[in-house]
Amino acid sequence: MCHHVRKQFSTPLSSQQVQGYLKMTDLRLQRVPVPYIIGEWDFRYLTLTLKPPILIPRPETEELVGHVLHELACLTSATDGAVQCLDIGCGSGAISLALLSECAQAHVTAVDIHEAAIDLTRHNARRLNL
């Protein structure tokens, strides 16, 4: 493992890689959030594509999804069926896609007033096969 890492760092960067690095560094110096620079971010067990102006999912939102999943488990065991969920202001689709990926009985409708958010949620859903 150490030998592989040493070898990897001894290979010079191409001019394209250097330009990419400088561009990312410049964006970070402008205080652009890392998820916008790299274009993705992990949310629970998913890696979501992110881009401005869509908000970056917060860690507290992951906790919220955990609580909702607990409630959904209680509902599905009590009803032996599917549960309907509504995600208002879906943004990147973090909440709705996490619910879909972790609760087979969930049927989620995600809505937003911004077309960019709807497009990003659709993109993430397709990419994650949800």
Disulfide bonds with the S-S distance in Angstrom:
none
